[in-house]
Amino acid sequence: MDAATAPPTDVTIPEPPTIGELFTGFLHLGLIGFGGVLPMARRMVVEKRRWLTPAEFIDLLGLCQFLPGGNIINLSVAIGLHFRGVAGAVAALVGLLAAPSAIVILLGVIYERLKDDPRVEHLFAGLAAAAAGLLVAMAIKIALPLRRPVGIVIAVSCFVAIAILRLPLLPTMVVLASLSMLATWKFQK
Amino acid sequence: MTAVLLALAAIFAELSLLAFGGGNTILPEMQRQVVDVHHWMSARDFSAMYALAQAAPGPNMMVVTLIGWRVAGWSGVLVASLAKFGPSSILTGVVLQVWKRFKDHPWRRIVQQGLVPMTVGLVAASAALISHASDHEWSLAVITALVALTAFTTKIHPLWLLAAGALAGLSGIGLP
């Protein structure tokens, strides 16, 4: 195997992206990422543009999933900041949000204009029902690995507090998350 | 108008910092604020906006932009977006500086694992509330159930399921 066909190694350090490249890279990502941008983000950042090594990507993603906010939004900020400081972070974030914002507002305008047409009303009702179905599937998927009784009790209490009693999120979160972390700490080992 | 913009800013800045485990965990609180507290729209309209945002490309939380636009036009878009994406982004920037020291600390694992049951409860609450508001006819409940079953058992792309749901709705079967 000669050098031209050898798989790329991490020995060569690629050029860090410019502010413009950060903007266009994430602009592109915002446009192609339907229903989950993360796999696309990894492809762009690690495989295509090689801004980060796989290990660096996992490391940054760990941070972004740990903190509040969408992981992909945090990721754009972290990558922008990593390479080009605050300006890079703003470029990446605005790039990521620009196109989806414009599209979603356009869809909103169309919805407002047409929602009194019975056929359009039916179409949007079906769409909303399907979106609800996706949420149900996601809830079941993330609930299944929950095995510890304490975890199940916390999850059920949280559901009851938020969905049935309609309590505000902040106090519910402070109380239940503290209890949950305390239990995790007590039962670890 | 200023009062509305201030309310939008306060709601989304708080949600920005509470969105552990991704955007779907804050949907119930967003719905409570937008529908029950401020009466900016009905629960059914909220579900429709959420569905529209899911059908659009990009990150999960574009419903925020849509709510801002609906409530206060372009200034609403700006205020809601800044409030929703600003605080969590600043936090990310700050924590990024100390992450190297912090990521292998035992407390990080405890906090992260402790938040998992919260995420489960909150996503389940989102699913229940959005289904409750969306499925006002039996046929719509059938669509929700079929989409949930298909998404759970197969790896089909969510966009196809949204399209199928919209088409099933368009057929008008079981709808008034």
Chai-1 contact restraints between the chains, C-beta under 6 A:
chainA,res_idxA,chainB,res_idxB,connection_type,confidence,min_distance_angstrom,max_distance_angstrom,comment,restraint_id
A,G30,B,G58,contact,1.0,0.0,6.0,A-B,restraint_1
A,L31,B,P57,contact,1.0,0.0,6.0,A-B,restraint_2
A,G33,B,P57,contact,1.0,0.0,6.0,A-B,restraint_3
A,F34,B,P57,contact,1.0,0.0,6.0,A-B,restraint_4
A,F34,B,L159,contact,1.0,0.0,6.0,A-B,restraint_5
A,G35,B,P158,contact,1.0,0.0,6.0,A-B,restraint_6
A,G35,B,L159,contact,1.0,0.0,6.0,A-B,restraint_7
A,V37,B,P59,contact,1.0,0.0,6.0,A-B,restraint_8
A,L63,B,W99,contact,1.0,0.0,6.0,A-B,restraint_9
A,F66,B,Q112,contact,1.0,0.0,6.0,A-B,restraint_10
A,L67,B,L91,contact,1.0,0.0,6.0,A-B,restraint_11
A,L67,B,T92,contact,1.0,0.0,6.0,A-B,restraint_12
A,P68,B,L17,contact,1.0,0.0,6.0,A-B,restraint_13
A,P68,B,A19,contact,1.0,0.0,6.0,A-B,restraint_14
A,P68,B,F20,contact,1.0,0.0,6.0,A-B,restraint_15
A,P68,B,S88,contact,1.0,0.0,6.0,A-B,restraint_16
A,G69,B,A19,contact,1.0,0.0,6.0,A-B,restraint_17
A,G69,B,S88,contact,1.0,0.0,6.0,A-B,restraint_18
A,G70,B,G22,contact,1.0,0.0,6.0,A-B,restraint_19
A,G70,B,G23,contact,1.0,0.0,6.0,A-B,restraint_20
A,G70,B,P59,contact,1.0,0.0,6.0,A-B,restraint_21
A,G70,B,N60,contact,1.0,0.0,6.0,A-B,restraint_22
A,G70,B,M61,contact,1.0,0.0,6.0,A-B,restraint_23
A,I72,B,P59,contact,1.0,0.0,6.0,A-B,restraint_24
A,I73,B,P59,contact,1.0,0.0,6.0,A-B,restraint_25
A,I73,B,F85,contact,1.0,0.0,6.0,A-B,restraint_26
A,N74,B,T92,contact,1.0,0.0,6.0,A-B,restraint_27
A,V77,B,S89,contact,1.0,0.0,6.0,A-B,restraint_28
A,V77,B,T92,contact,1.0,0.0,6.0,A-B,restraint_29
A,A78,B,T92,contact,1.0,0.0,6.0,A-B,restraint_30
A,A78,B,L96,contact,1.0,0.0,6.0,A-B,restraint_31
A,L81,B,G93,contact,1.0,0.0,6.0,A-B,restraint_32
A,P100,B,A56,contact,1.0,0.0,6.0,A-B,restraint_33
A,P100,B,P57,contact,1.0,0.0,6.0,A-B,restraint_34
A,P100,B,G58,contact,1.0,0.0,6.0,A-B,restraint_35
A,P100,B,M62,contact,1.0,0.0,6.0,A-B,restraint_36
A,S101,B,T65,contact,1.0,0.0,6.0,A-B,restraint_37
A,I103,B,A56,contact,1.0,0.0,6.0,A-B,restraint_38
A,V104,B,A53,contact,1.0,0.0,6.0,A-B,restraint_39
A,V104,B,A56,contact,1.0,0.0,6.0,A-B,restraint_40
A,V104,B,M62,contact,1.0,0.0,6.0,A-B,restraint_41
A,V104,B,T65,contact,1.0,0.0,6.0,A-B,restraint_42
A,V104,B,L66,contact,1.0,0.0,6.0,A-B,restraint_43
A,I105,B,W69,contact,1.0,0.0,6.0,A-B,restraint_44
A,L107,B,L52,contact,1.0,0.0,6.0,A-B,restraint_45
A,L107,B,A56,contact,1.0,0.0,6.0,A-B,restraint_46
A,G108,B,L66,contact,1.0,0.0,6.0,A-B,restraint_47
A,G108,B,W69,contact,1.0,0.0,6.0,A-B,restraint_48
A,Y111,B,L52,contact,1.0,0.0,6.0,A-B,restraint_49
A,H122,B,G169,contact,1.0,0.0,6.0,A-B,restraint_50
A,H122,B,L170,contact,1.0,0.0,6.0,A-B,restraint_51
A,H122,B,G172,contact,1.0,0.0,6.0,A-B,restraint_52
A,H122,B,L175,contact,1.0,0.0,6.0,A-B,restraint_53
A,L123,B,A166,contact,1.0,0.0,6.0,A-B,restraint_54
A,L123,B,G169,contact,1.0,0.0,6.0,A-B,restraint_55
A,L123,B,L170,contact,1.0,0.0,6.0,A-B,restraint_56
A,F124,B,A48,contact,1.0,0.0,6.0,A-B,restraint_57
A,A125,B,L140,contact,1.0,0.0,6.0,A-B,restraint_58
A,A125,B,G169,contact,1.0,0.0,6.0,A-B,restraint_59
A,G126,B,I143,contact,1.0,0.0,6.0,A-B,restraint_60
A,G126,B,G165,contact,1.0,0.0,6.0,A-B,restraint_61
A,G126,B,A166,contact,1.0,0.0,6.0,A-B,restraint_62
A,G126,B,A168,contact,1.0,0.0,6.0,A-B,restraint_63
A,G126,B,G169,contact,1.0,0.0,6.0,A-B,restraint_64
A,L127,B,A51,contact,1.0,0.0,6.0,A-B,restraint_65
A,L127,B,L162,contact,1.0,0.0,6.0,A-B,restraint_66
A,L127,B,G165,contact,1.0,0.0,6.0,A-B,restraint_67
A,L127,B,A166,contact,1.0,0.0,6.0,A-B,restraint_68
A,A128,B,S47,contact,1.0,0.0,6.0,A-B,restraint_69
A,A128,B,A48,contact,1.0,0.0,6.0,A-B,restraint_70
A,A128,B,A51,contact,1.0,0.0,6.0,A-B,restraint_71
A,A128,B,S134,contact,1.0,0.0,6.0,A-B,restraint_72
A,A129,B,S134,contact,1.0,0.0,6.0,A-B,restraint_73
A,A129,B,D135,contact,1.0,0.0,6.0,A-B,restraint_74
A,A129,B,L140,contact,1.0,0.0,6.0,A-B,restraint_75
A,A129,B,I143,contact,1.0,0.0,6.0,A-B,restraint_76
A,A129,B,T144,contact,1.0,0.0,6.0,A-B,restraint_77
A,A129,B,G165,contact,1.0,0.0,6.0,A-B,restraint_78
A,A130,B,I143,contact,1.0,0.0,6.0,A-B,restraint_79
A,A130,B,V147,contact,1.0,0.0,6.0,A-B,restraint_80
A,A130,B,L161,contact,1.0,0.0,6.0,A-B,restraint_81
A,A130,B,L162,contact,1.0,0.0,6.0,A-B,restraint_82
A,A130,B,G165,contact,1.0,0.0,6.0,A-B,restraint_83
A,A131,B,A51,contact,1.0,0.0,6.0,A-B,restraint_84
A,A131,B,Q54,contact,1.0,0.0,6.0,A-B,restraint_85
A,A132,B,I130,contact,1.0,0.0,6.0,A-B,restraint_86
A,A132,B,S131,contact,1.0,0.0,6.0,A-B,restraint_87
A,A132,B,S134,contact,1.0,0.0,6.0,A-B,restraint_88
A,A132,B,T144,contact,1.0,0.0,6.0,A-B,restraint_89
A,G133,B,T144,contact,1.0,0.0,6.0,A-B,restraint_90
A,G133,B,V147,contact,1.0,0.0,6.0,A-B,restraint_91
A,G133,B,A148,contact,1.0,0.0,6.0,A-B,restraint_92
A,L134,B,A151,contact,1.0,0.0,6.0,A-B,restraint_93
A,L134,B,P158,contact,1.0,0.0,6.0,A-B,restraint_94
A,L135,B,S126,contact,1.0,0.0,6.0,A-B,restraint_95
A,L135,B,A127,contact,1.0,0.0,6.0,A-B,restraint_96
A,L135,B,I130,contact,1.0,0.0,6.0,A-B,restraint_97
A,V136,B,A127,contact,1.0,0.0,6.0,A-B,restraint_98
A,V136,B,A148,contact,1.0,0.0,6.0,A-B,restraint_99
A,A137,B,A148,contact,1.0,0.0,6.0,A-B,restraint_100
A,A137,B,A151,contact,1.0,0.0,6.0,A-B,restraint_101
A,A137,B,F152,contact,1.0,0.0,6.0,A-B,restraint_102
A,M138,B,V123,contact,1.0,0.0,6.0,A-B,restraint_103
A,A139,B,V123,contact,1.0,0.0,6.0,A-B,restraint_104
A,A139,B,A124,contact,1.0,0.0,6.0,A-B,restraint_105
A,A139,B,A127,contact,1.0,0.0,6.0,A-B,restraint_106
A,I140,B,F152,contact,1.0,0.0,6.0,A-B,restraint_107
A,I142,B,V120,contact,1.0,0.0,6.0,A-B,restraint_108
A,A143,B,V120,contact,1.0,0.0,6.0,A-B,restraint_109
A,L146,B,V120,contact,1.0,0.0,6.0,A-B,restraint_110
A,G151,B,P117,contact,1.0,0.0,6.0,A-B,restraint_111
A,I154,B,P117,contact,1.0,0.0,6.0,A-B,restraint_112
A,A155,B,P117,contact,1.0,0.0,6.0,A-B,restraint_113
A,A155,B,V120,contact,1.0,0.0,6.0,A-B,restraint_114
A,A155,B,G121,contact,1.0,0.0,6.0,A-B,restraint_115
A,C158,B,M118,contact,1.0,0.0,6.0,A-B,restraint_116
A,C158,B,G121,contact,1.0,0.0,6.0,A-B,restraint_117
A,F159,B,G121,contact,1.0,0.0,6.0,A-B,restraint_118
A,F159,B,A124,contact,1.0,0.0,6.0,A-B,restraint_119
A,F159,B,A125,contact,1.0,0.0,6.0,A-B,restraint_120
A,I162,B,P28,contact,1.0,0.0,6.0,A-B,restraint_121
A,I162,B,A125,contact,1.0,0.0,6.0,A-B,restraint_122
A,A163,B,A125,contact,1.0,0.0,6.0,A-B,restraint_123
A,A163,B,A128,contact,1.0,0.0,6.0,A-B,restraint_124
A,A163,B,L129,contact,1.0,0.0,6.0,A-B,restraint_125
A,R166,B,R32,contact,1.0,0.0,6.0,A-B,restraint_126
A,L169,B,L18,contact,1.0,0.0,6.0,A-B,restraint_127
A,L169,B,E29,contact,1.0,0.0,6.0,A-B,restraint_128
A,A177,B,M118,contact,1.0,0.0,6.0,A-B,restraint_129
A,S180,B,G114,contact,1.0,0.0,6.0,A-B,restraint_130
A,S180,B,P117,contact,1.0,0.0,6.0,A-B,restraint_131
A,M181,B,I110,contact,1.0,0.0,6.0,A-B,restraint_132
A,M181,B,V111,contact,1.0,0.0,6.0,A-B,restraint_133
A,M181,B,G114,contact,1.0,0.0,6.0,A-B,restraint_134
A,T184,B,I110,contact,1.0,0.0,6.0,A-B,restraint_135
A,T184,B,Q113,contact,1.0,0.0,6.0,A-B,restraint_136
A,T184,B,G114,contact,1.0,0.0,6.0,A-B,restraint_137
A,W185,B,I110,contact,1.0,0.0,6.0,A-B,restraint_138
